[in-house]
């Protein structure tokens, strides 16, 4: 009988998924939705969905506020290119 191993996923603050955290990192680097999509190999529409989720989960009203929230709460690295 196989035992279930606990799935270990990184815990991101504010209930963000790993992909949302990646998108937020790039938002903090002033990347456009198109640039984020190109970098992460996802559509602009998908980027928009992630940004919308980020705004809802962080309580931010726009990308600038989400980036500020991320910086204040240590959700992103100092270098957005990382």
Z-matrix of the N, CA and C atoms (Angstrom, degrees):
N
C 1 1.437
C 2 1.530 1 108.73
N 3 1.299 2 116.30 1 132.29
C 4 1.456 3 120.84 2 178.48
C 5 1.517 4 110.00 3 -82.50
N 6 1.305 5 114.70 4 135.09
C 7 1.460 6 119.03 5 176.11
C 8 1.519 7 108.84 6 -90.90
N 9 1.294 8 115.24 7 144.45
C 10 1.455 9 119.35 8 176.89
C 11 1.514 10 109.42 9 -76.96
N 12 1.303 11 114.72 10 128.12
C 13 1.456 12 119.70 11 174.35
C 14 1.516 13 107.85 12 -94.13
N 15 1.301 14 116.74 13 140.52
C 16 1.461 15 117.82 14 178.58
C 17 1.526 16 110.09 15 -65.31
N 18 1.295 17 115.39 16 134.66
C 19 1.458 18 120.54 17 177.25
C 20 1.516 19 107.29 18 -80.13
N 21 1.308 20 114.98 19 122.95
C 22 1.456 21 118.55 20 -179.90
C 23 1.519 22 108.91 21 -101.53
N 24 1.296 23 114.91 22 114.02
C 25 1.452 24 120.45 23 175.19
C 26 1.514 25 107.44 24 -120.60
N 27 1.311 26 116.54 25 143.56
C 28 1.453 27 118.22 26 179.78
C 29 1.525 28 110.52 27 -64.30
N 30 1.285 29 115.39 28 140.92
C 31 1.464 30 120.22 29 178.74
C 32 1.522 31 108.43 30 -92.09
N 33 1.303 32 115.88 31 121.38
C 34 1.455 33 120.73 32 177.81
C 35 1.523 34 108.20 33 -104.92
N 36 1.316 35 116.30 34 138.21
C 37 1.465 36 119.59 35 178.87
C 38 1.530 37 111.45 36 -58.85
N 39 1.288 38 115.70 37 158.35
C 40 1.466 39 124.08 38 178.20
C 41 1.525 40 112.75 39 63.74
N 42 1.336 41 117.86 40 13.80
C 43 1.453 42 120.65 41 179.44
C 44 1.516 43 114.12 42 73.60
N 45 1.325 44 117.21 43 18.04
C 46 1.459 45 120.80 44 179.43
C 47 1.526 46 110.51 45 -69.38
N 48 1.319 47 115.41 46 144.89
C 49 1.455 48 120.16 47 172.39
C 50 1.524 49 108.52 48 -80.78
N 51 1.314 50 115.89 49 168.78
C 52 1.462 51 119.37 50 177.72
C 53 1.525 52 110.25 51 -59.12
N 54 1.324 53 117.07 52 -43.90
C 55 1.467 54 120.21 53 -178.40
C 56 1.522 55 111.00 54 -65.78
N 57 1.333 56 117.59 55 -39.73
C 58 1.466 57 120.18 56 177.36
C 59 1.521 58 110.37 57 -62.92
N 60 1.326 59 117.10 58 -38.61
C 61 1.466 60 120.49 59 177.38
C 62 1.527 61 110.36 60 -64.33
N 63 1.329 62 117.13 61 -38.52
C 64 1.463 63 120.89 62 177.33
C 65 1.525 64 110.51 63 -64.77
N 66 1.323 65 116.58 64 -43.90
C 67 1.461 66 120.98 65 178.64
C 68 1.523 67 109.81 66 -63.94
N 69 1.321 68 117.40 67 -43.31
C 70 1.461 69 121.07 68 179.73
C 71 1.523 70 110.75 69 -60.76
N 72 1.317 71 117.21 70 -40.05
C 73 1.462 72 121.39 71 177.22
C 74 1.533 73 109.82 72 -56.92
N 75 1.311 74 116.75 73 -43.50
C 76 1.460 75 120.92 74 -178.79
C 77 1.524 76 111.85 75 -74.50
N 78 1.330 77 117.23 76 -33.80
C 79 1.467 78 120.76 77 174.10
C 80 1.526 79 109.25 78 -59.76
N 81 1.327 80 116.16 79 -40.81
C 82 1.469 81 120.66 80 178.75
C 83 1.526 82 111.68 81 -65.04
N 84 1.313 83 116.45 82 -22.27
C 85 1.458 84 121.15 83 177.41
C 86 1.522 85 112.34 84 -90.79
N 87 1.333 86 116.87 85 16.37
C 88 1.471 87 123.33 86 178.90
C 89 1.524 88 113.90 87 60.43
N 90 1.314 89 116.96 88 30.21
C 91 1.466 90 120.88 89 177.15
C 92 1.524 91 109.29 90 -80.43
N 93 1.316 92 115.90 91 144.51
C 94 1.462 93 121.05 92 174.87
C 95 1.527 94 109.06 93 -79.13
N 96 1.327 95 116.04 94 166.58
C 97 1.465 96 119.53 95 176.96
C 98 1.525 97 110.23 96 -57.98
N 99 1.324 98 116.67 97 -40.81
C 100 1.457 99 120.37 98 -179.99
C 101 1.529 100 110.61 99 -62.35
N 102 1.341 101 117.01 100 -46.11
C 103 1.465 102 120.84 101 179.83
C 104 1.532 103 111.38 102 -62.77
N 105 1.331 104 116.01 103 -40.61
C 106 1.468 105 120.23 104 178.45
C 107 1.525 106 109.86 105 -63.45
N 108 1.321 107 116.29 106 -44.55
C 109 1.458 108 120.53 107 178.63
C 110 1.519 109 112.24 108 -59.73
N 111 1.318 110 116.11 109 -43.45
C 112 1.468 111 120.40 110 178.70
C 113 1.522 112 110.89 111 -62.46
N 114 1.323 113 116.66 112 -42.92
C 115 1.466 114 120.71 113 -177.36
C 116 1.527 115 112.53 114 -69.39
N 117 1.337 116 116.50 115 -37.23
C 118 1.467 117 120.38 116 -176.47
C 119 1.532 118 113.31 117 -98.72
N 120 1.339 119 116.29 118 0.80
C 121 1.470 120 121.64 119 179.68
C 122 1.527 121 112.02 120 59.96
N 123 1.338 122 115.38 121 44.93
C 124 1.462 123 121.85 122 176.31
C 125 1.526 124 108.09 123 -131.27
N 126 1.323 125 117.06 124 161.97
C 127 1.461 126 120.66 125 -178.27
C 128 1.524 127 111.01 126 -74.69
N 129 1.321 128 114.88 127 159.20
C 130 1.461 129 121.02 128 176.93
C 131 1.528 130 109.92 129 -60.26
N 132 1.328 131 116.53 130 -37.22
C 133 1.463 132 121.09 131 178.10
C 134 1.527 133 111.10 132 -62.12
N 135 1.322 134 116.73 133 -41.99
C 136 1.465 135 120.85 134 178.49
C 137 1.521 136 110.35 135 -65.51
N 138 1.320 137 116.70 136 -40.16
C 139 1.472 138 120.01 137 176.28
C 140 1.522 139 109.08 138 -59.21
N 141 1.332 140 116.75 139 -45.60
C 142 1.461 141 120.71 140 178.92
C 143 1.518 142 112.17 141 -58.84
N 144 1.335 143 116.48 142 -39.34
C 145 1.468 144 120.05 143 177.03
C 146 1.524 145 111.00 144 -64.07
N 147 1.329 146 116.23 145 -42.82
C 148 1.468 147 119.69 146 178.71
C 149 1.531 148 110.65 147 -63.68
N 150 1.326 149 116.79 148 -43.29
C 151 1.468 150 120.22 149 179.68
C 152 1.523 151 109.91 150 -62.30
N 153 1.323 152 117.11 151 -42.21
C 154 1.463 153 120.93 152 177.72
C 155 1.526 154 110.86 153 -60.07
N 156 1.334 155 116.69 154 -43.82
C 157 1.467 156 120.73 155 177.47
C 158 1.525 157 111.21 156 -62.87
N 159 1.321 158 116.53 157 -40.85
C 160 1.470 159 121.27 158 178.97
C 161 1.524 160 110.19 159 -61.03
N 162 1.331 161 116.45 160 -45.26
C 163 1.465 162 120.28 161 179.81
C 164 1.527 163 110.50 162 -61.65
N 165 1.324 164 116.77 163 -44.30
C 166 1.467 165 120.47 164 179.21
C 167 1.522 166 111.94 165 -62.95
N 168 1.322 167 116.54 166 -44.44
C 169 1.461 168 120.56 167 -175.46
C 170 1.523 169 113.18 168 -73.34
N 171 1.324 170 117.41 169 -30.43
C 172 1.469 171 120.23 170 -179.33
C 173 1.524 172 112.24 171 -93.73
N 174 1.323 173 116.68 172 -12.46
C 175 1.458 174 120.17 173 -177.48
C 176 1.518 175 112.71 174 78.27
N 177 1.319 176 116.61 175 12.16
C 178 1.464 177 121.01 176 179.60
C 179 1.526 178 109.43 177 -79.14
N 180 1.332 179 115.68 178 153.22
C 181 1.460 180 119.83 179 179.36
C 182 1.523 181 112.27 180 -100.15
N 183 1.341 182 116.94 181 -14.10
C 184 1.460 183 120.42 182 177.70
C 185 1.530 184 109.40 183 -156.00
N 186 1.320 185 115.52 184 175.62
C 187 1.461 186 121.17 185 -176.84
C 188 1.523 187 112.05 186 -62.48
N 189 1.324 188 116.51 187 -38.82
C 190 1.463 189 120.51 188 -179.50
C 191 1.517 190 110.44 189 -62.51
N 192 1.322 191 116.24 190 -44.20
C 193 1.463 192 120.27 191 178.84
C 194 1.529 193 111.10 192 -66.82
N 195 1.319 194 117.24 193 -36.82
C 196 1.468 195 120.55 194 177.34
C 197 1.525 196 110.13 195 -64.38
N 198 1.327 197 117.07 196 -41.32
C 199 1.470 198 120.99 197 178.40
C 200 1.521 199 110.40 198 -64.83
N 201 1.321 200 116.97 199 -41.47
C 202 1.463 201 120.96 200 177.86
C 203 1.523 202 110.46 201 -62.66
N 204 1.318 203 116.58 202 -44.76
C 205 1.468 204 122.08 203 178.07
C 206 1.528 205 109.98 204 -59.27
N 207 1.320 206 115.79 205 -44.73
C 208 1.467 207 120.66 206 -179.26
C 209 1.523 208 111.13 207 -61.77
N 210 1.317 209 116.47 208 -43.57
C 211 1.465 210 120.07 209 179.42
C 212 1.523 211 111.64 210 -66.98
N 213 1.317 212 117.25 211 -42.00
C 214 1.468 213 121.36 212 -179.04
C 215 1.522 214 112.11 213 -65.81
N 216 1.322 215 116.97 214 -30.85
C 217 1.461 216 121.13 215 -176.03
C 218 1.525 217 113.36 216 -104.34
N 219 1.329 218 116.98 217 10.98
C 220 1.455 219 120.68 218 176.43
C 221 1.519 220 114.56 219 64.67
N 222 1.326 221 116.56 220 32.12
C 223 1.462 222 120.26 221 -178.05
C 224 1.523 223 113.15 222 -84.48
N 225 1.321 224 116.77 223 -10.35
C 226 1.463 225 120.53 224 -177.90
C 227 1.520 226 109.78 225 -131.24
N 228 1.327 227 114.86 226 158.08
C 229 1.457 228 119.35 227 176.48
C 230 1.519 229 109.18 228 -78.80
N 231 1.318 230 116.03 229 162.85
C 232 1.460 231 120.99 230 -178.54
C 233 1.520 232 111.36 231 -63.75
N 234 1.324 233 117.51 232 -32.21
C 235 1.458 234 122.23 233 -178.78
C 236 1.520 235 109.29 234 -105.45
N 237 1.362 236 117.85 235 106.16
C 238 1.458 237 120.29 236 -177.67
C 239 1.525 238 113.86 237 -59.61
N 240 1.327 239 118.81 238 -16.62
C 241 1.464 240 121.08 239 -179.86
C 242 1.519 241 111.49 240 -75.85
N 243 1.323 242 118.43 241 -11.55
C 244 1.459 243 121.30 242 -178.27
C 245 1.503 244 111.27 243 -82.41
